[in-house]
Amino acid sequence: MQTITIDIINQNALRLLQDLELLQLIRLRKEKTQSDTVVNWATKYKGAMTKEPLTDIDNQLNELRNGWE
């Protein structure tokens, strides 16, 4: 089996390739995009929030919760 990468310029070409796949002459695979890869959220957002005392965070949470009632 041989693997090649092609760029689709026209949607008709994609339809032709899909027809070849239906005939079991080729197999189409999508490339993994950046959204398919696993994101390391810890490193992405590290340092995004400032450190606050635990009491301040508890007070903010209580205010938010009381706002719903």
HTML snippet that shows the backbone in 3Dmol.js (N, CA, C, O; Angstrom):
<script src="https://3Dmol.org/build/3Dmol-min.js"></script>
<div id="view" style="width:600px;height:400px;position:relative"></div>
<script>
const pdb = `
ATOM      1  N   MET A   1       0.855  -1.178   0.000  1.00  0.00           N
ATOM      2  CA  MET A   1       0.000   0.000   0.000  1.00  0.00           C
ATOM      3  C   MET A   1       0.896   1.235   0.000  1.00  0.00           C
ATOM      4  O   MET A   1       1.942   1.258   0.649  1.00  0.00           O
ATOM      5  N   GLN A   2       0.477   2.244  -0.727  1.00  0.00           N
ATOM      6  CA  GLN A   2       1.228   3.490  -0.854  1.00  0.00           C
ATOM      7  C   GLN A   2       0.358   4.636  -0.358  1.00  0.00           C
ATOM      8  O   GLN A   2      -0.840   4.671  -0.640  1.00  0.00           O
ATOM      9  N   THR A   3       0.942   5.567   0.371  1.00  0.00           N
ATOM     10  CA  THR A   3       0.216   6.713   0.901  1.00  0.00           C
ATOM     11  C   THR A   3       0.693   7.978   0.212  1.00  0.00           C
ATOM     12  O   THR A   3       1.894   8.218   0.091  1.00  0.00           O
ATOM     13  N   ILE A   4      -0.264   8.790  -0.241  1.00  0.00           N
ATOM     14  CA  ILE A   4       0.061  10.086  -0.834  1.00  0.00           C
ATOM     15  C   ILE A   4      -0.855  11.141  -0.228  1.00  0.00           C
ATOM     16  O   ILE A   4      -1.936  10.826   0.269  1.00  0.00           O
ATOM     17  N   THR A   5      -0.423  12.374  -0.272  1.00  0.00           N
ATOM     18  CA  THR A   5      -1.228  13.498   0.206  1.00  0.00           C
ATOM     19  C   THR A   5      -1.563  14.371  -0.988  1.00  0.00           C
ATOM     20  O   THR A   5      -0.697  14.698  -1.801  1.00  0.00           O
ATOM     21  N   ILE A   6      -2.843  14.746  -1.084  1.00  0.00           N
ATOM     22  CA  ILE A   6      -3.275  15.605  -2.189  1.00  0.00           C
ATOM     23  C   ILE A   6      -4.034  16.799  -1.627  1.00  0.00           C
ATOM     24  O   ILE A   6      -4.594  16.731  -0.532  1.00  0.00           O
ATOM     25  N   ASP A   7      -4.049  17.879  -2.374  1.00  0.00           N
ATOM     26  CA  ASP A   7      -4.841  19.057  -2.027  1.00  0.00           C
ATOM     27  C   ASP A   7      -6.048  19.098  -2.951  1.00  0.00           C
ATOM     28  O   ASP A   7      -5.904  19.069  -4.173  1.00  0.00           O
ATOM     29  N   ILE A   8      -7.235  19.166  -2.366  1.00  0.00           N
ATOM     30  CA  ILE A   8      -8.473  19.236  -3.146  1.00  0.00           C
ATOM     31  C   ILE A   8      -8.700  20.684  -3.558  1.00  0.00           C
ATOM     32  O   ILE A   8      -8.841  21.561  -2.706  1.00  0.00           O
ATOM     33  N   ILE A   9      -8.734  20.931  -4.851  1.00  0.00           N
ATOM     34  CA  ILE A   9      -8.951  22.282  -5.369  1.00  0.00           C
ATOM     35  C   ILE A   9     -10.410  22.470  -5.763  1.00  0.00           C
ATOM     36  O   ILE A   9     -10.949  23.573  -5.666  1.00  0.00           O
ATOM     37  N   ASN A  10     -11.036  21.404  -6.202  1.00  0.00           N
ATOM     38  CA  ASN A  10     -12.403  21.471  -6.698  1.00  0.00           C
ATOM     39  C   ASN A  10     -13.235  20.380  -6.018  1.00  0.00           C
ATOM     40  O   ASN A  10     -12.762  19.256  -5.849  1.00  0.00           O
ATOM     41  N   GLN A  11     -14.450  20.702  -5.633  1.00  0.00           N
ATOM     42  CA  GLN A  11     -15.304  19.732  -4.947  1.00  0.00           C
ATOM     43  C   GLN A  11     -15.636  18.535  -5.836  1.00  0.00           C
ATOM     44  O   GLN A  11     -15.926  17.452  -5.326  1.00  0.00           O
ATOM     45  N   ASN A  12     -15.599  18.712  -7.152  1.00  0.00           N
ATOM     46  CA  ASN A  12     -15.842  17.586  -8.053  1.00  0.00           C
ATOM     47  C   ASN A  12     -14.762  16.516  -7.885  1.00  0.00           C
ATOM     48  O   ASN A  12     -15.041  15.322  -8.000  1.00  0.00           O
ATOM     49  N   ALA A  13     -13.544  16.945  -7.615  1.00  0.00           N
ATOM     50  CA  ALA A  13     -12.451  16.000  -7.399  1.00  0.00           C
ATOM     51  C   ALA A  13     -12.707  15.184  -6.140  1.00  0.00           C
ATOM     52  O   ALA A  13     -12.425  13.986  -6.105  1.00  0.00           O
ATOM     53  N   LEU A  14     -13.239  15.825  -5.113  1.00  0.00           N
ATOM     54  CA  LEU A  14     -13.551  15.104  -3.885  1.00  0.00           C
ATOM     55  C   LEU A  14     -14.627  14.064  -4.141  1.00  0.00           C
ATOM     56  O   LEU A  14     -14.546  12.947  -3.629  1.00  0.00           O
ATOM     57  N   ARG A  15     -15.629  14.417  -4.924  1.00  0.00           N
ATOM     58  CA  ARG A  15     -16.688  13.451  -5.259  1.00  0.00           C
ATOM     59  C   ARG A  15     -16.124  12.260  -6.029  1.00  0.00           C
ATOM     60  O   ARG A  15     -16.523  11.118  -5.798  1.00  0.00           O
ATOM     61  N   LEU A  16     -15.203  12.528  -6.938  1.00  0.00           N
ATOM     62  CA  LEU A  16     -14.567  11.442  -7.682  1.00  0.00           C
ATOM     63  C   LEU A  16     -13.781  10.512  -6.760  1.00  0.00           C
ATOM     64  O   LEU A  16     -13.833   9.289  -6.897  1.00  0.00           O
ATOM     65  N   LEU A  17     -13.063  11.107  -5.830  1.00  0.00           N
ATOM     66  CA  LEU A  17     -12.313  10.290  -4.871  1.00  0.00           C
ATOM     67  C   LEU A  17     -13.246   9.464  -3.992  1.00  0.00           C
ATOM     68  O   LEU A  17     -12.949   8.312  -3.677  1.00  0.00           O
ATOM     69  N   GLN A  18     -14.367  10.049  -3.599  1.00  0.00           N
ATOM     70  CA  GLN A  18     -15.334   9.309  -2.801  1.00  0.00           C
ATOM     71  C   GLN A  18     -15.928   8.153  -3.596  1.00  0.00           C
ATOM     72  O   GLN A  18     -16.193   7.086  -3.042  1.00  0.00           O
ATOM     73  N   ASP A  19     -16.136   8.360  -4.890  1.00  0.00           N
ATOM     74  CA  ASP A  19     -16.620   7.272  -5.745  1.00  0.00           C
ATOM     75  C   ASP A  19     -15.587   6.149  -5.827  1.00  0.00           C
ATOM     76  O   ASP A  19     -15.947   4.972  -5.791  1.00  0.00           O
ATOM     77  N   LEU A  20     -14.321   6.501  -5.936  1.00  0.00           N
ATOM     78  CA  LEU A  20     -13.269   5.491  -5.949  1.00  0.00           C
ATOM     79  C   LEU A  20     -13.214   4.720  -4.633  1.00  0.00           C
ATOM     80  O   LEU A  20     -12.906   3.529  -4.608  1.00  0.00           O
ATOM     81  N   GLU A  21     -13.517   5.414  -3.549  1.00  0.00           N
ATOM     82  CA  GLU A  21     -13.546   4.746  -2.253  1.00  0.00           C
ATOM     83  C   GLU A  21     -14.717   3.763  -2.191  1.00  0.00           C
ATOM     84  O   GLU A  21     -14.576   2.661  -1.660  1.00  0.00           O
ATOM     85  N   LEU A  22     -15.867   4.157  -2.730  1.00  0.00           N
ATOM     86  CA  LEU A  22     -17.023   3.250  -2.764  1.00  0.00           C
ATOM     87  C   LEU A  22     -16.728   1.990  -3.575  1.00  0.00           C
ATOM     88  O   LEU A  22     -17.245   0.915  -3.271  1.00  0.00           O
ATOM     89  N   LEU A  23     -15.907   2.126  -4.590  1.00  0.00           N
ATOM     90  CA  LEU A  23     -15.508   0.974  -5.405  1.00  0.00           C
ATOM     91  C   LEU A  23     -14.392   0.161  -4.733  1.00  0.00           C
ATOM     92  O   LEU A  23     -13.912  -0.831  -5.282  1.00  0.00           O
ATOM     93  N   GLN A  24     -13.997   0.597  -3.548  1.00  0.00           N
ATOM     94  CA  GLN A  24     -12.935  -0.032  -2.753  1.00  0.00           C
ATOM     95  C   GLN A  24     -11.610  -0.077  -3.494  1.00  0.00           C
ATOM     96  O   GLN A  24     -10.850  -1.041  -3.394  1.00  0.00           O
ATOM     97  N   LEU A  25     -11.350   0.993  -4.242  1.00  0.00           N
ATOM     98  CA  LEU A  25     -10.067   1.132  -4.929  1.00  0.00           C
ATOM     99  C   LEU A  25      -9.074   1.945  -4.103  1.00  0.00           C
ATOM    100  O   LEU A  25      -7.863   1.744  -4.184  1.00  0.00           O
ATOM    101  N   ILE A  26      -9.612   2.866  -3.309  1.00  0.00           N
ATOM    102  CA  ILE A  26      -8.770   3.689  -2.441  1.00  0.00           C
ATOM    103  C   ILE A  26      -9.457   3.826  -1.088  1.00  0.00           C
ATOM    104  O   ILE A  26     -10.634   3.495  -0.941  1.00  0.00           O
ATOM    105  N   ARG A  27      -8.715   4.313  -0.110  1.00  0.00           N
ATOM    106  CA  ARG A  27      -9.276   4.613   1.210  1.00  0.00           C
ATOM    107  C   ARG A  27      -8.942   6.070   1.527  1.00  0.00           C
ATOM    108  O   ARG A  27      -7.782   6.476   1.457  1.00  0.00           O
ATOM    109  N   LEU A  28      -9.946   6.839   1.870  1.00  0.00           N
ATOM    110  CA  LEU A  28      -9.746   8.242   2.216  1.00  0.00           C
ATOM    111  C   LEU A  28      -9.617   8.378   3.728  1.00  0.00           C
ATOM    112  O   LEU A  28     -10.372   7.771   4.487  1.00  0.00           O
ATOM    113  N   ARG A  29      -8.664   9.169   4.143  1.00  0.00           N
ATOM    114  CA  ARG A  29      -8.481   9.463   5.561  1.00  0.00           C
ATOM    115  C   ARG A  29      -8.301  10.961   5.720  1.00  0.00           C
ATOM    116  O   ARG A  29      -7.614  11.601   4.924  1.00  0.00           O
ATOM    117  N   LYS A  30      -8.917  11.514   6.744  1.00  0.00           N
ATOM    118  CA  LYS A  30      -8.727  12.932   7.026  1.00  0.00           C
ATOM    119  C   LYS A  30      -7.474  13.099   7.856  1.00  0.00           C
ATOM    120  O   LYS A  30      -7.169  12.276   8.719  1.00  0.00           O
ATOM    121  N   GLU A  31      -6.746  14.180   7.586  1.00  0.00           N
ATOM    122  CA  GLU A  31      -5.591  14.498   8.405  1.00  0.00           C
ATOM    123  C   GLU A  31      -6.070  15.002   9.745  1.00  0.00           C
ATOM    124  O   GLU A  31      -7.135  15.611   9.852  1.00  0.00           O
ATOM    125  N   LYS A  32      -5.280  14.745  10.761  1.00  0.00           N
ATOM    126  CA  LYS A  32      -5.619  15.258  12.080  1.00  0.00           C
ATOM    127  C   LYS A  32      -5.376  16.761  12.093  1.00  0.00           C
ATOM    128  O   LYS A  32      -4.299  17.232  11.730  1.00  0.00           O
ATOM    129  N   THR A  33      -6.378  17.494  12.512  1.00  0.00           N
ATOM    130  CA  THR A  33      -6.231  18.940  12.624  1.00  0.00           C
ATOM    131  C   THR A  33      -5.821  19.274  14.042  1.00  0.00           C
ATOM    132  O   THR A  33      -5.767  18.401  14.907  1.00  0.00           O
ATOM    133  N   GLN A  34      -5.539  20.518  14.269  1.00  0.00           N
ATOM    134  CA  GLN A  34      -5.109  20.938  15.596  1.00  0.00           C
ATOM    135  C   GLN A  34      -6.196  20.695  16.631  1.00  0.00           C
ATOM    136  O   GLN A  34      -5.876  20.410  17.785  1.00  0.00           O
ATOM    137  N   SER A  35      -7.461  20.795  16.267  1.00  0.00           N
ATOM    138  CA  SER A  35      -8.538  20.550  17.211  1.00  0.00           C
ATOM    139  C   SER A  35      -8.651  19.085  17.593  1.00  0.00           C
ATOM    140  O   SER A  35      -9.229  18.765  18.632  1.00  0.00           O
ATOM    141  N   ASP A  36      -8.104  18.175  16.765  1.00  0.00           N
ATOM    142  CA  ASP A  36      -8.133  16.757  17.070  1.00  0.00           C
ATOM    143  C   ASP A  36      -7.073  16.372  18.103  1.00  0.00           C
ATOM    144  O   ASP A  36      -7.199  15.338  18.760  1.00  0.00           O
ATOM    145  N   THR A  37      -6.052  17.175  18.249  1.00  0.00           N
ATOM    146  CA  THR A  37      -4.984  16.834  19.166  1.00  0.00           C
ATOM    147  C   THR A  37      -5.388  17.178  20.588  1.00  0.00           C
ATOM    148  O   THR A  37      -6.248  18.030  20.816  1.00  0.00           O
ATOM    149  N   VAL A  38      -4.761  16.509  21.534  1.00  0.00           N
ATOM    150  CA  VAL A  38      -5.069  16.726  22.947  1.00  0.00           C
ATOM    151  C   VAL A  38      -4.404  18.019  23.404  1.00  0.00           C
ATOM    152  O   VAL A  38      -3.225  18.251  23.138  1.00  0.00           O
ATOM    153  N   VAL A  39      -5.158  18.843  24.083  1.00  0.00           N
ATOM    154  CA  VAL A  39      -4.649  20.126  24.567  1.00  0.00           C
ATOM    155  C   VAL A  39      -4.258  19.977  26.025  1.00  0.00           C
ATOM    156  O   VAL A  39      -5.039  19.474  26.832  1.00  0.00           O
ATOM    157  N   ASN A  40      -3.069  20.405  26.363  1.00  0.00           N
ATOM    158  CA  ASN A  40      -2.628  20.402  27.750  1.00  0.00           C
ATOM    159  C   ASN A  40      -3.078  21.718  28.377  1.00  0.00           C
ATOM    160  O   ASN A  40      -2.397  22.739  28.278  1.00  0.00           O
ATOM    161  N   TRP A  41      -4.235  21.668  29.019  1.00  0.00           N
ATOM    162  CA  TRP A  41      -4.854  22.879  29.556  1.00  0.00           C
ATOM    163  C   TRP A  41      -4.014  23.509  30.659  1.00  0.00           C
ATOM    164  O   TRP A  41      -4.017  24.729  30.820  1.00  0.00           O
ATOM    165  N   ALA A  42      -3.298  22.691  31.418  1.00  0.00           N
ATOM    166  CA  ALA A  42      -2.504  23.224  32.526  1.00  0.00           C
ATOM    167  C   ALA A  42      -1.411  24.156  32.017  1.00  0.00           C
ATOM    168  O   ALA A  42      -1.212  25.237  32.570  1.00  0.00           O
ATOM    169  N   THR A  43      -0.712  23.751  30.981  1.00  0.00           N
ATOM    170  CA  THR A  43       0.353  24.605  30.462  1.00  0.00           C
ATOM    171  C   THR A  43      -0.201  25.760  29.638  1.00  0.00           C
ATOM    172  O   THR A  43       0.397  26.835  29.592  1.00  0.00           O
ATOM    173  N   LYS A  44      -1.345  25.542  28.986  1.00  0.00           N
ATOM    174  CA  LYS A  44      -1.918  26.602  28.158  1.00  0.00           C
ATOM    175  C   LYS A  44      -2.363  27.794  29.000  1.00  0.00           C
ATOM    176  O   LYS A  44      -2.158  28.941  28.605  1.00  0.00           O
ATOM    177  N   TYR A  45      -2.967  27.533  30.152  1.00  0.00           N
ATOM    178  CA  TYR A  45      -3.514  28.609  30.969  1.00  0.00           C
ATOM    179  C   TYR A  45      -2.734  28.850  32.257  1.00  0.00           C
ATOM    180  O   TYR A  45      -3.218  29.549  33.147  1.00  0.00           O
ATOM    181  N   LYS A  46      -1.551  28.288  32.367  1.00  0.00           N
ATOM    182  CA  LYS A  46      -0.746  28.476  33.567  1.00  0.00           C
ATOM    183  C   LYS A  46      -0.413  29.950  33.731  1.00  0.00           C
ATOM    184  O   LYS A  46       0.119  30.579  32.817  1.00  0.00           O
ATOM    185  N   GLY A  47      -0.725  30.492  34.888  1.00  0.00           N
ATOM    186  CA  GLY A  47      -0.451  31.886  35.173  1.00  0.00           C
ATOM    187  C   GLY A  47      -1.518  32.836  34.672  1.00  0.00           C
ATOM    188  O   GLY A  47      -1.358  34.051  34.783  1.00  0.00           O
ATOM    189  N   ALA A  48      -2.614  32.308  34.119  1.00  0.00           N
ATOM    190  CA  ALA A  48      -3.667  33.174  33.586  1.00  0.00           C
ATOM    191  C   ALA A  48      -4.465  33.825  34.709  1.00  0.00           C
ATOM    192  O   ALA A  48      -5.012  34.913  34.530  1.00  0.00           O
ATOM    193  N   MET A  49      -4.537  33.174  35.856  1.00  0.00           N
ATOM    194  CA  MET A  49      -5.271  33.733  36.994  1.00  0.00           C
ATOM    195  C   MET A  49      -4.287  34.153  38.066  1.00  0.00           C
ATOM    196  O   MET A  49      -3.267  33.500  38.286  1.00  0.00           O
ATOM    197  N   THR A  50      -4.602  35.240  38.723  1.00  0.00           N
ATOM    198  CA  THR A  50      -3.744  35.685  39.813  1.00  0.00           C
ATOM    199  C   THR A  50      -4.114  34.923  41.085  1.00  0.00           C
ATOM    200  O   THR A  50      -5.253  34.490  41.259  1.00  0.00           O
ATOM    201  N   LYS A  51      -3.143  34.771  41.956  1.00  0.00           N
ATOM    202  CA  LYS A  51      -3.399  34.074  43.214  1.00  0.00           C
ATOM    203  C   LYS A  51      -4.175  34.992  44.143  1.00  0.00           C
ATOM    204  O   LYS A  51      -3.844  36.166  44.310  1.00  0.00           O
ATOM    205  N   GLU A  52      -5.225  34.423  44.750  1.00  0.00           N
ATOM    206  CA  GLU A  52      -6.030  35.165  45.708  1.00  0.00           C
ATOM    207  C   GLU A  52      -6.166  34.330  46.975  1.00  0.00           C
ATOM    208  O   GLU A  52      -6.107  33.102  46.925  1.00  0.00           O
ATOM    209  N   PRO A  53      -6.348  35.003  48.114  1.00  0.00           N
ATOM    210  CA  PRO A  53      -6.572  34.242  49.341  1.00  0.00           C
ATOM    211  C   PRO A  53      -7.840  33.393  49.219  1.00  0.00           C
ATOM    212  O   PRO A  53      -8.799  33.780  48.550  1.00  0.00           O
ATOM    213  N   LEU A  54      -7.828  32.243  49.869  1.00  0.00           N
ATOM    214  CA  LEU A  54      -8.949  31.316  49.806  1.00  0.00           C
ATOM    215  C   LEU A  54     -10.242  31.945  50.312  1.00  0.00           C
ATOM    216  O   LEU A  54     -11.320  31.641  49.801  1.00  0.00           O
ATOM    217  N   THR A  55     -10.145  32.809  51.299  1.00  0.00           N
ATOM    218  CA  THR A  55     -11.355  33.448  51.841  1.00  0.00           C
ATOM    219  C   THR A  55     -12.010  34.345  50.791  1.00  0.00           C
ATOM    220  O   THR A  55     -13.237  34.399  50.705  1.00  0.00           O
ATOM    221  N   ASP A  56     -11.206  35.046  49.993  1.00  0.00           N
ATOM    222  CA  ASP A  56     -11.761  35.901  48.941  1.00  0.00           C
ATOM    223  C   ASP A  56     -12.487  35.068  47.885  1.00  0.00           C
ATOM    224  O   ASP A  56     -13.557  35.447  47.409  1.00  0.00           O
ATOM    225  N   ILE A  57     -11.895  33.940  47.530  1.00  0.00           N
ATOM    226  CA  ILE A  57     -12.527  33.062  46.541  1.00  0.00           C
ATOM    227  C   ILE A  57     -13.834  32.506  47.090  1.00  0.00           C
ATOM    228  O   ILE A  57     -14.834  32.460  46.374  1.00  0.00           O
ATOM    229  N   ASP A  58     -13.838  32.082  48.356  1.00  0.00           N
ATOM    230  CA  ASP A  58     -15.063  31.575  48.980  1.00  0.00           C
ATOM    231  C   ASP A  58     -16.148  32.642  49.000  1.00  0.00           C
ATOM    232  O   ASP A  58     -17.314  32.349  48.733  1.00  0.00           O
ATOM    233  N   ASN A  59     -15.776  33.870  49.313  1.00  0.00           N
ATOM    234  CA  ASN A  59     -16.750  34.961  49.338  1.00  0.00           C
ATOM    235  C   ASN A  59     -17.340  35.209  47.950  1.00  0.00           C
ATOM    236  O   ASN A  59     -18.544  35.427  47.816  1.00  0.00           O
ATOM    237  N   GLN A  60     -16.501  35.175  46.924  1.00  0.00           N
ATOM    238  CA  GLN A  60     -16.982  35.375  45.553  1.00  0.00           C
ATOM    239  C   GLN A  60     -17.934  34.255  45.141  1.00  0.00           C
ATOM    240  O   GLN A  60     -18.964  34.505  44.516  1.00  0.00           O
ATOM    241  N   LEU A  61     -17.583  33.026  45.495  1.00  0.00           N
ATOM    242  CA  LEU A  61     -18.454  31.894  45.171  1.00  0.00           C
ATOM    243  C   LEU A  61     -19.798  32.010  45.879  1.00  0.00           C
ATOM    244  O   LEU A  61     -20.844  31.756  45.281  1.00  0.00           O
ATOM    245  N   ASN A  62     -19.770  32.387  47.133  1.00  0.00           N
ATOM    246  CA  ASN A  62     -21.023  32.545  47.884  1.00  0.00           C
ATOM    247  C   ASN A  62     -21.892  33.654  47.285  1.00  0.00           C
ATOM    248  O   ASN A  62     -23.114  33.517  47.223  1.00  0.00           O
ATOM    249  N   GLU A  63     -21.268  34.749  46.844  1.00  0.00           N
ATOM    250  CA  GLU A  63     -22.026  35.827  46.210  1.00  0.00           C
ATOM    251  C   GLU A  63     -22.678  35.340  44.922  1.00  0.00           C
ATOM    252  O   GLU A  63     -23.833  35.665  44.649  1.00  0.00           O
ATOM    253  N   LEU A  64     -21.945  34.563  44.133  1.00  0.00           N
ATOM    254  CA  LEU A  64     -22.492  34.023  42.899  1.00  0.00           C
ATOM    255  C   LEU A  64     -23.642  33.067  43.172  1.00  0.00           C
ATOM    256  O   LEU A  64     -24.675  33.121  42.504  1.00  0.00           O
ATOM    257  N   ARG A  65     -23.463  32.201  44.145  1.00  0.00           N
ATOM    258  CA  ARG A  65     -24.512  31.243  44.490  1.00  0.00           C
ATOM    259  C   ARG A  65     -25.762  31.944  45.003  1.00  0.00           C
ATOM    260  O   ARG A  65     -26.880  31.559  44.660  1.00  0.00           O
ATOM    261  N   ASN A  66     -25.573  32.976  45.828  1.00  0.00           N
ATOM    262  CA  ASN A  66     -26.720  33.714  46.375  1.00  0.00           C
ATOM    263  C   ASN A  66     -27.430  34.515  45.293  1.00  0.00           C
ATOM    264  O   ASN A  66     -28.614  34.823  45.433  1.00  0.00           O
ATOM    265  N   GLY A  67     -26.746  34.848  44.244  1.00  0.00           N
ATOM    266  CA  GLY A  67     -27.348  35.580  43.143  1.00  0.00           C
ATOM    267  C   GLY A  67     -28.398  34.760  42.411  1.00  0.00           C
ATOM    268  O   GLY A  67     -29.320  35.318  41.816  1.00  0.00           O
ATOM    269  N   TRP A  68     -28.266  33.438  42.452  1.00  0.00           N
ATOM    270  CA  TRP A  68     -29.220  32.560  41.779  1.00  0.00           C
ATOM    271  C   TRP A  68     -30.478  32.354  42.598  1.00  0.00           C
ATOM    272  O   TRP A  68     -31.519  31.968  42.065  1.00  0.00           O
ATOM    273  N   GLU A  69     -30.384  32.607  43.869  1.00  0.00           N
ATOM    274  CA  GLU A  69     -31.547  32.342  44.741  1.00  0.00           C
ATOM    275  C   GLU A  69     -32.494  33.516  44.799  1.00  0.00           C
ATOM    276  O   GLU A  69     -33.515  33.452  45.485  1.00  0.00           O
TER     277      GLU A  69
END
`;
const viewer = $3Dmol.createViewer("view");
viewer.addModel(pdb, "pdb");
viewer.setStyle({}, {cartoon: {color: "spectrum"}});
viewer.zoomTo();
viewer.render();
</script>
